[in-house]
Amino acid sequence: MADIPEGTGGEYRGGVDSNYRGELVWEGWGGRLMQPFLYLFSAALFAVGGSALLRWGRPSGQAVGWVLGMCGFFLYSLLVNQPRWGFGLSLGLYIVLYFLMTQAADMLFFGKTFTRRQIVSTLLITAGGICLLIWK
């Protein structure tokens, strides 16, 4: 059980949680792991979508691209800070999800093919995210 000092604003509720130092406290998988991942996944989706809309709106002069892109980045900033994990862990896992989404969007929407370099770097970045998540 996590040892959380009084006055830190945290409390232990079982499941996957973070202690007052922002480290993960593992007490089983439960449902508490899914909610932070949904926040981070949604944040990455809004960031990639916002960036794509700004990229579309800039050269074409479409104001709707600029406005929707900025809305996407605003929603990203709200969602990326929702998990109660430490800042480094949340942003580290967000970067992994963001990278995976940008690679998928590049392939699906812009017709890019993966090179061996991109495949290896994707595997290494994903492995880093897994290490962040499960290494005690």
C-alpha positions as CSV (number, residue, x, y, z in Angstrom):
1,M,0.0,0.0,0.0
2,A,1.2,3.5,-0.8
3,D,2.6,5.6,2.0
4,I,1.1,9.0,1.4
5,P,1.8,11.8,3.9
6,E,-0.9,14.0,5.1
7,G,-1.3,17.3,3.5
8,T,-0.2,16.2,0.0
9,G,-3.7,16.1,-1.4
10,G,-3.4,12.5,-2.5
11,E,-5.2,9.5,-1.2
12,Y,-4.8,5.8,-2.0
13,R,-7.9,4.1,-3.5
14,G,-6.5,0.8,-4.7
15,G,-6.0,-0.3,-8.3
16,V,-3.5,1.6,-10.4
17,D,-2.8,5.0,-8.9
18,S,0.1,7.4,-8.4
19,N,1.6,8.2,-5.0
20,Y,2.6,11.7,-3.9
21,R,5.9,11.5,-5.8
22,G,4.1,10.8,-9.1
23,E,5.2,7.2,-9.2
24,L,2.9,4.4,-10.2
25,V,1.5,2.3,-7.5
26,W,0.6,-1.2,-8.8
27,E,-2.1,-3.1,-7.0
28,G,-3.6,-4.9,-9.9
29,W,-4.9,-3.9,-13.3
30,G,-8.5,-3.1,-12.5
31,G,-10.3,-0.4,-14.5
32,R,-8.2,2.5,-13.3
33,L,-5.6,2.0,-16.0
34,M,-8.0,2.5,-18.9
35,Q,-9.2,6.0,-18.0
36,P,-5.8,7.7,-18.0
37,F,-5.0,5.9,-21.3
38,L,-8.3,7.2,-22.8
39,Y,-7.3,10.7,-21.7
40,L,-3.9,10.4,-23.2
41,F,-5.2,8.7,-26.4
42,S,-7.8,11.5,-26.8
43,A,-5.1,14.2,-26.2
44,A,-2.9,12.7,-28.9
45,L,-5.9,12.5,-31.2
46,F,-6.7,16.1,-30.7
47,A,-3.1,17.2,-31.1
48,V,-2.6,15.2,-34.3
49,G,-5.9,16.4,-35.7
50,G,-5.2,20.0,-34.7
51,S,-1.8,19.9,-36.3
52,A,-3.3,18.4,-39.5
53,L,-6.0,21.1,-39.6
54,L,-3.5,23.9,-39.2
55,R,-1.3,22.3,-41.9
56,W,-4.3,22.2,-44.2
57,G,-5.5,25.7,-43.3
58,R,-2.2,27.5,-43.5
59,P,-1.4,27.3,-47.3
60,S,-5.0,27.4,-48.4
61,G,-5.9,30.3,-46.2
62,Q,-8.9,28.4,-44.7
63,A,-9.9,30.2,-41.5
64,V,-11.9,27.1,-40.5
65,G,-8.7,25.1,-40.5
66,W,-7.0,27.5,-38.1
67,V,-10.0,27.8,-35.8
68,L,-10.6,24.0,-35.6
69,G,-6.8,23.4,-35.3
70,M,-6.6,25.7,-32.3
71,C,-9.7,24.1,-30.7
72,G,-7.9,20.7,-31.1
73,F,-4.8,22.0,-29.3
74,F,-6.9,23.5,-26.6
75,L,-8.7,20.2,-26.0
76,Y,-5.3,18.4,-26.1
77,S,-4.0,20.7,-23.3
78,L,-7.0,19.9,-21.1
79,L,-6.8,16.2,-21.6
80,V,-3.1,15.6,-21.4
81,N,-3.1,16.9,-17.8
82,Q,-6.0,14.7,-16.6
83,P,-4.2,11.6,-15.5
84,R,-3.2,11.7,-11.8
85,W,0.1,10.1,-12.7
86,G,3.3,12.2,-12.4
87,F,4.0,14.7,-15.0
88,G,7.0,12.8,-16.6
89,L,5.1,9.5,-16.8
90,S,1.9,11.1,-18.3
91,L,3.9,13.1,-20.9
92,G,6.2,10.2,-21.6
93,L,3.2,7.9,-22.4
94,Y,1.5,10.7,-24.3
95,I,4.6,11.1,-26.5
96,V,4.5,7.4,-27.4
97,L,0.8,7.6,-28.3
98,Y,1.3,10.8,-30.2
99,F,4.2,9.3,-32.2
100,L,2.2,6.2,-33.1
101,M,-0.8,8.4,-34.2
102,T,1.4,10.7,-36.3
103,Q,2.9,7.7,-38.1
104,A,-0.5,6.2,-38.7
105,A,-2.0,9.5,-40.0
106,D,1.1,10.0,-42.2
107,M,0.5,6.6,-43.7
108,L,-3.3,6.7,-44.0
109,F,-4.0,10.4,-45.0
110,F,-0.8,11.4,-46.7
111,G,0.2,8.1,-48.4
112,K,3.6,7.9,-46.8
113,T,5.3,4.4,-46.6
114,F,7.4,3.3,-43.7
115,T,11.1,3.0,-44.1
116,R,13.2,0.6,-42.1
117,R,14.5,3.5,-40.0
118,Q,10.9,4.5,-39.1
119,I,10.0,1.0,-38.1
120,V,13.0,0.6,-35.8
121,S,12.4,4.0,-34.2
122,T,8.7,3.2,-33.7
123,L,9.6,0.0,-32.0
124,L,12.2,1.7,-29.8
125,I,9.8,4.5,-28.8
126,T,7.1,2.0,-28.0
127,A,9.5,-0.1,-26.0
128,G,10.4,3.1,-24.0
129,G,6.7,3.7,-23.2
130,I,6.3,0.1,-22.0
131,C,9.3,0.5,-19.8
132,L,7.9,3.7,-18.3
133,L,4.6,2.0,-17.6
134,I,5.7,-1.4,-16.1
135,W,9.2,-0.9,-14.7
136,K,9.2,-0.4,-10.9
